[in-house]
Each structure stands twice: as C-alpha cells, then as structure tokens.
Amino acid sequence: MVPSRDEREAAALFAERYGRPGSDATRDLERLVIGSDFGANGYTTMAQADLLVERLDLAEGKRLLDVGSGRGWPGLYLAKKSGCGVVVTDLPEEAMRTAAHRAGSEGFSDRAHMVVASARRLPFGTATFNAIVHTDVLC
C-alpha cells in the first residue's frame, strides 16, 4: 500500500528525530525516568514494562507485537525479559535499524523482527500474535 501524505510527513519528521544520537542528558533522563538507557522516546517505566510481561503472560513460544515502538522500547525489553518472540513496528527506518542493532548486540535477534509500517496499515494476518502493546503512541 502507498503511504498517505500524513504518513510520509510523519515518517520524515520521525526519521530526523530518530537519526539524532542521544546526548548524555537524554540518557541520564531516561535512566532516571524509565530505569534504563534504551533510547526510548516515551515514558513507560521498567516497572510498568515488567507488569506488562506478567499481565500479558509473555513467555517463550509466544509472539508479541509492539506498535509504534520507535527504537524498540518496550517491545525488545519485553522479549528479552520473557523469552517471547517480538515484532516491533514503526515508520522511521532509522528507528528500526537501531532496534535491530540492539536485539543483535543483546543476543536475541533470532526472535526479534523489525517492520517499517504505519499502525494504520499493519501487514499481519488475524491471530498472528498472542499480545499487542502500543505504549506512548499517538494515533
């Protein structure tokens, strides 16, 4: 499907944002607010993410979809913590590259996949996932 003009504009805006490296100040703020240095742009805390693992019953053999995940927070964290497989989606390709690099460097790229896609047009069939998260996403 061809992206709408709004989706193209959002992708360009977020590509610029996600293309900027984090500063010491943003990493310090993230550690203070979220509890880790993940490159997140939202404010879901690690304690809240841990609660998602429990409430969604995430475990090895299950599949999670994280919609609008930016650089992979919290989807990659949830997969690493629970052992589940994850697909993280967002529009900016740079964010998906960063997420792929993180999954590889943390040793679980075999169960983490990145898809550049709008939340409005996800390319997945019915019943593909056991759980879906979309933290800190405005649609």
C-alpha positions in Angstrom: 0.0 0.0 0.0 1.1 3.5 -0.7 1.5 5.6 2.4 -0.7 8.6 2.8 0.7 12.1 2.7 0.3 12.4 6.5 2.2 9.1 7.0 5.0 10.3 4.7 5.3 13.6 6.6 5.3 11.8 9.9 7.9 9.3 8.7 10.2 12.2 7.6 9.7 14.0 10.9 10.5 10.9 13.0 13.4 9.9 10.7 15.1 13.2 11.6 14.3 12.8 15.3 15.4 9.1 15.5 18.5 9.9 13.4 19.9 12.2 16.1 22.2 10.5 18.6 21.2 10.6 22.2 23.0 13.1 24.4 24.4 12.4 27.9 21.5 14.5 29.3 18.8 12.5 27.5 20.4 9.2 28.5 20.6 10.4 32.1 16.9 11.5 32.0 15.9 8.1 30.6 17.8 6.3 33.3 16.1 8.5 35.9 12.5 8.2 34.4 12.5 4.7 32.8 15.2 2.9 34.7 17.4 2.1 31.8 19.3 3.6 28.8 17.3 2.2 25.9 17.0 5.1 23.6 13.3 5.4 24.3 11.2 8.4 23.4 8.3 7.6 25.7 8.0 7.3 29.4 6.9 3.7 30.1 9.0 2.7 33.1 10.7 -0.6 33.6 8.3 -1.4 36.4 5.4 -0.8 34.1 7.1 -2.9 31.4 7.6 -5.7 33.9 3.9 -5.6 34.8 3.2 -6.0 31.0 5.2 -9.2 31.0 3.1 -10.5 33.8 -0.3 -9.3 32.7 0.1 -10.4 29.1 1.5 -13.8 30.2 4.5 -13.3 27.9 6.8 -16.4 27.8 8.9 -18.5 25.4 6.9 -19.6 22.4 4.5 -16.6 22.5 4.6 -13.7 20.0 4.3 -10.1 20.8 3.6 -7.1 18.5 4.8 -3.7 19.6 3.1 -1.0 17.5 4.8 2.4 17.3 7.9 1.2 19.1 10.4 3.7 18.0 13.8 2.2 18.8 12.2 -0.9 20.3 11.1 0.2 23.7 9.4 -1.6 25.4 8.9 -4.5 22.9 12.6 -5.6 22.8 12.8 -5.3 26.6 9.7 -7.4 27.0 11.0 -10.1 24.6 14.4 -10.2 26.3 12.9 -10.4 29.8 10.2 -13.0 29.0 11.8 -15.1 26.2 8.9 -14.4 23.8 9.3 -13.5 20.1 8.6 -9.9 19.1 7.8 -7.8 16.1 8.4 -4.1 16.6 6.9 -1.7 14.1 7.2 2.0 13.4 7.5 4.3 10.4 11.1 5.6 10.7 13.6 3.2 9.2 16.4 4.6 11.3 14.5 3.6 14.5 14.0 0.1 13.1 17.7 -0.2 12.3 18.6 0.9 15.9 16.2 -1.7 17.3 17.7 -4.4 15.1 21.2 -3.5 16.2 20.1 -3.6 19.9 18.5 -7.0 19.5 21.6 -8.3 17.8 24.0 -6.8 20.4 22.0 -8.3 23.2 21.9 -11.7 21.6 18.2 -12.3 20.7 17.9 -11.2 17.1 16.6 -14.6 16.2 13.3 -13.8 17.9 13.1 -10.1 17.3 11.9 -8.7 14.0 11.5 -5.1 12.8 8.9 -3.9 10.3 8.6 -0.4 8.9 4.8 0.1 8.9 2.2 2.5 9.9 -0.1 1.5 12.8 -3.0 2.2 10.3 -1.8 -0.4 7.8 -0.1 -3.3 9.6 0.8 -6.1 7.3 -0.1 -9.0 9.6 -2.9 -11.6 9.4 -5.5 -12.3 12.0 -4.3 -14.2 15.1 -0.6 -13.7 14.3 0.2 -12.5 17.8 -0.6 -13.6 21.4 -0.3 -10.0 22.6 -0.1 -6.4 21.4 1.4 -3.4 23.1 1.4 0.3 21.9 2.8 2.4 24.7 3.4 6.1 24.3 1.8 6.1 20.8 -0.4 8.9 19.5 -2.6 7.9 16.5 
